[in-house]
Amino acid sequence: MTDAAQIPADLSFEDALQRLEAIVSKLESGQAPLEESIALYEEGALLKAHCENRLKAAQLRVEKIVVGPDGGAKGVEPAEFS
């Protein structure tokens, strides 16, 4: 994999993390040929970025729920993401 478009935008954090763990395990085993290792590393880098983005989005949602303009809890309001 060499294209970010190959990681589905709707891939869940859990599924991406599971695939990333499988990649790490295979790379650590040393059983993959060089070209496959490079492809796995590239896919892993994309999955890592995907996971980081999903976590950041979740963090923003939690902050939006917890923090109001006065610094106190104000209830639930949908967070906007770009």
Secondary structure, 3 states (H helix, E strand, C coil): CCCHHHCCCCCCHHHHHHHHHHHHHHHHHCCCCHHHHHHHHHHHHHHHHHHHHHHHHHHHHHHHHHCCCCCCCCCCCCCCCC
